[in-house]
Amino acid sequence: MNMQRIETMTGNYNLENYEEMYKNFNWEEVKKEFSWYDSGKVNIAYETIDRHADNPDKADQTALIYTAPDREEKLTFSELKQKSNQFANVLKKHEIEKGDRVFLFMPRSPEFYMSFLGILKVGAIAGPLFEAFMEQAVRDRLEDSEAKMLITTPELLNRVPVNELPNLEKIVLVGDTNSSDHIDFYKEMEQASKSFDIEWVDLEDGMLLHYTSGSTGKPKGVYHVHNAMLQHYQTAKWVLDLQKDDVYWCTADPGWVTGTSYGIFGPWLNGVTNVIVGGRFSPENWYKTLQDYKVSVWYSAPTAFRKLMSAGEDAVKPFDISNLRHVLSVGEPLNPEVIAWGMDAFKLRIHDTWWMTETGAQLICNYPALDMKPGSMGKPFPGITASIIDNEGNELPPNQMGNLAIKAPWPSMMRAIWKRPEKYESYFLNGWYVSGDSAYKDEEGYFWFQGRLDDVINTSGERVGPFEVESKLIEHEAVAEAGVIGKPDPERGEIIKAFITLNDGYNKSDELLEDIRQFVKKGLSAHAAPREIEVADKIPKTRSGKIMRRLLKSWELGLPTGDTSTLEE
Ligand code: WTA
């Protein structure tokens, strides 16, 4: 097989001719696909679920298939409409209003999706949190957003510092509870009416806050508005190529942007059956899911593909995954080896897609009907102008590496960083949104990812800010200073490596290092805990006191240290 270029596969795809469409595309046309184009009544939850529920041909189609080791449940569009209406009524009863922040902190479950949609139906802003977060991570997000309500489970409640969050007025508990302090999800759902008058909003009204990490400071709240539906819908149609009879599975958790844009909106705006898998990853479970639900379109991440790849051919052999017709990837660079494995294991190309929490939806992609160059993220979506710019905001010629930038705005672009206007402004230069990734574009217009330009770590496709981890590390009694970097790793992309100095009276030992690791894991989250900790004599800092992570990285990789003129004495 020629791995320089993999030609388009045969099939009837929604986007037949990329180049042609790129030339003529206009977002205005997409607006006509929505009921608000005629009715003037806007709400993303309506377009996602109710519109199909109100259509006799679609009402009884399965919208959601939930599968976990101990539970399987299916809900039609009509049922999902009713359930989310019921939850919207619960929210109303407890005085949740348009613009209020309502957070969700619980495992993937049908209740999550009912609640999430209910929040949007009252015009409130949903803040999904990954269930693996520990107290500090939960506190930071609830504090910053001034969330008024949290929906969680009795098991996770002890990670919520309830009494230290003055804005948090109410907690909804999903699960067995005798607590009279909190709202009982099941009890109140039972009493709630199945009909609800949706709160109609403006396209520019807020609907979602996703917290994400940067290289400095606490995680920031990336604010998205209802208007994003235009791009969720159109990219799911052309990139995911969702068609009427597809069964679609996105493996991402809704605590991350992929799990909302393409785990909720993309598939349901297109009226497609959506598989949600709970429980832990194992190659057998995943292949079984593909087989049992006859999954046809599958969106996952390089780290998962690499795990499946290392499980070998024997892991896939017992399963019939012949319904699979389209596979996609996001989150980190998709290695050509993985694409070659996919051609072997599935007889399909794995389509890489590039985007970020801030961009709200896919921007640079590989398309079913376009030749693919393994290792390239593909080409900009129609309606999107992407380029490589220098630090002054000038466009660079082909094959020159620089800042990957997108001409602002586009429909799903974030509209703010919560309460931090100056942070938001800092993303833009000369009319370009500057991504923080470095890349180049080749003569044919394909984009090639090169790396992050800041210190943000990408471990198994998850963004981790070094500052957050460093802050937690130095809370440990033994740790004086800490510097955290991403270290290349064949399976996880990068792992988190911490350099620390110890306080007087502490000596390095395996037990101590493990204790420190556990401290971060229990305080912040498992994925933020350093896999490697090295005790150093000193952490390199600039004269102004900034940790020189670049230098730590060069040491780690045995590379030349470059310019160290700002290093403190
Ligand atoms: C990285 C995930 C290489 C990139 C949707 C970006 C990628 C960050 C790719 C955003 C890709 C995402 N190839 N790198 N196809 N997709 N990234 O906000 O560094 O969790 O800036 O959004 O992941 O991560 P985030």
Residues whose N, C-alpha, C, O or C-beta is under 5 A from the ligand:
A	BS01	WTA	V330 G331 E332 P333 L334 D352 T353 W354 W355 M356 T357 M377 S435 D437 F449 G461 R463
